[in-house]
Amino acid sequence: MYTGAIIGGGITAAGGILAAASLVAKARANAKELIDKLVPYQGWIGGCMFFWGIWETFETVRAVGNLGEVGVVNFAFMALTAVADLLVGFLLAFGLITTYALRGNPTAIEKGQAIRGKLATAQIPLGILAIIMGVLYAVVVGVLG
């Protein structure tokens, strides 16, 4: 059992739940209670996802050269997990990013707001992707891997 993968998958799934909160709350009666417990940590969950997504993106790009060894299915799994973590993490951590990384730079904040606005239209589908990839990552890599 690989505990790091279980924790990483859990963070990805938690971020996905936050990103798709409106849809998840409609699907399950007690989901609102779970979501309310996660909301105070939204920025930090998003920050972990965002920076982990950056790392996963680098790893995915590096794997292109070894596609024959990695396999198409594993490569697709890596790429989808990287996309879910990077984009959902950015959406959830945007407040923290602007507060700490972009403060004092109005141009960067404005560009970040534009990117966030474009991604926000896909927030629920990205959240669903993050839930699926987080659970798969925790089970496949953490438990079975």
Salt bridges, closest charged atoms under 4 A:
ASP36 OD2 - LYS32 NZ 3.24
GLU59 OE2 - ARG62 NH1 3.06
